[in-house]
Amino acid sequence: MDELISGNSIELLKNFSDNFVHAIISDIPYGIGYDDWDVLHDNQNTAYGGASSAQLAAGGIFRRRGKPLNGWSEADKKIPEEYQRWCSLWASDWLRVLKPGGSCFVFAGRRYAHRCMVAMEEAGFTFKDMLSWEKEAAPQRAQRLSAIYERRNDEANEQKWSGWRVANLRPLFEPVLWFQKPYKTGGTIADNVLEHEVGAWNEEALKNYNIQTSEQMIFSNMIKVHVTSEDHGKHIAQKPLKLMELLVSLVTVEGQTVLDPFMGSGTTCLAAKRLNRHYIGIDIDPGSVEAARERLEAPVQYELAL
């Protein structure tokens, strides 16, 4: 069964059968206010998501204001906890619909990944590993501290703090959280593979897609893939197709079913289709569902990494 569904996956998954899918792979909202759909808290602070005149003039990634790490108010400090509660709304149904021993890969961002991990563990998942996806490029948001003092005409501190920056380092690393549904108590992974055909991982997936520089790195939990022009322009948070193909082929075989409850423009589903897996994609935004449908119906633009 291949299906794209428009709707709220948190509600829709309640109607799915138990032990139904072989893997769940999803780039979930990060809860950092990246866009309106990424605001997952009840904070009514009017500054959240706004922008200053300087940000609007700069354009690009600076057009929307997030929350400073130390917050503006006590309500801001509750955002991580609220994100964990949001993850808890769907984690138990993810566990239920996944086959025993099945894998779940989640992109949850760097800031609140730990909150997603706790919610998944509390639902019953086993946290297996954290993969490190190395991007080819990432924006540098760290402003020079000296530039701030320069605008204040504070020449002494401008000189004193030359070479220092505020905000974070360039975010070239992104975590991919790897969870597994527990299998039969007293059994082994080998037994589970015979019964459910999931639970192990396929080294050929890493050979085919991971472009690290040595064999030791290729078989590590650090991943880098080729990115093409097709990996941009379909969604604001679009992930590379070859990255999703790597994850699909790492834990499933042909004919199995992959679920993405927050599919965006459908990259996970497209990867599953190209690898002869079945797919189910769900998204609350009808526009994203239509974009995914167009991608899945379009001719293949480039070949598999085989």
Rosetta blueprint (number, residue, H / E / L):
1 M L
2 D L
3 E E
4 L E
5 I E
6 S E
7 G L
8 N L
9 S H
10 I H
11 E H
12 L H
13 L H
14 K H
15 N H
16 F L
17 S L
18 D L
19 N L
20 F L
21 V E
22 H E
23 A E
24 I E
25 I E
26 S E
27 D E
28 I L
29 P L
30 Y L
31 G L
32 I L
33 G L
34 Y L
35 D L
36 D H
37 W H
38 D H
39 V L
40 L L
41 H L
42 D L
43 N L
44 Q L
45 N L
46 T L
47 A L
48 Y L
49 G L
50 G L
51 A L
52 S L
53 S H
54 A H
55 Q H
56 L H
57 A H
58 A H
59 G L
60 G H
61 I H
62 F H
63 R L
64 R L
65 R L
66 G L
67 K L
68 P L
69 L L
70 N L
71 G L
72 W L
73 S L
74 E L
75 A L
76 D H
77 K H
78 K H
79 I H
80 P H
81 E H
82 E H
83 Y H
84 Q H
85 R H
86 W H
87 C H
88 S H
89 L H
90 W H
91 A H
92 S H
93 D H
94 W H
95 L H
96 R H
97 V H
98 L E
99 K E
100 P E
101 G E
102 G E
103 S E
104 C E
105 F E
106 V E
107 F E
108 A L
109 G L
110 R L
111 R L
112 Y L
113 A H
114 H H
115 R H
116 C H
117 M H
118 V H
119 A H
120 M H
121 E H
122 E H
123 A H
124 G L
125 F L
126 T E
127 F E
128 K E
129 D E
130 M E
131 L E
132 S E
133 W E
134 E E
135 K L
136 E L
137 A L
138 A L
139 P L
140 Q L
141 R L
142 A L
143 Q L
144 R E
145 L H
146 S H
147 A H
148 I H
149 Y H
150 E H
151 R H
152 R L
153 N L
154 D L
155 E H
156 A H
157 N H
158 E H
159 Q H
160 K H
161 W L
162 S L
163 G L
164 W L
165 R E
166 V L
167 A L
168 N L
169 L L
170 R L
171 P L
172 L L
173 F E
174 E E
175 P E
176 V E
177 L E
178 W E
179 F E
180 Q E
181 K L
182 P L
183 Y L
184 K L
185 T L
186 G L
187 G L
188 T L
189 I H
190 A H
191 D H
192 N H
193 V H
194 L H
195 E H
196 H H
197 E L
198 V L
199 G L
200 A L
201 W L
202 N L
203 E H
204 E H
205 A H
206 L H
207 K H
208 N H
209 Y H
210 N L
211 I L
212 Q L
213 T L
214 S L
215 E H
216 Q H
217 M H
218 I H
219 F L
220 S L
221 N L
222 M E
223 I E
224 K L
225 V L
226 H L
227 V L
228 T L
229 S H
230 E H
231 D H
232 H L
233 G L
234 K L
235 H L
236 I L
237 A L
238 Q L
239 K L
240 P L
241 L H
242 K H
243 L H
244 M H
245 E H
246 L H
247 L H
248 V H
249 S H
250 L H
251 V H
252 T L
253 V L
254 E L
255 G L
256 Q L
257 T E
258 V E
259 L E
260 D E
261 P L
262 F L
263 M L
264 G L
265 S L
266 G L
267 T H
268 T H
269 C H
270 L H
271 A H
272 A H
273 K H
274 R H
275 L L
276 N L
277 R L
278 H E
279 Y E
280 I E
281 G E
282 I E
283 D E
284 I L
285 D L
286 P H
287 G H
288 S H
289 V H
290 E H
291 A H
292 A H
293 R H
294 E H
295 R H
296 L H
297 E H
298 A L
299 P L
300 V L
301 Q L
302 Y L
303 E L
304 L L
305 A L
306 L L
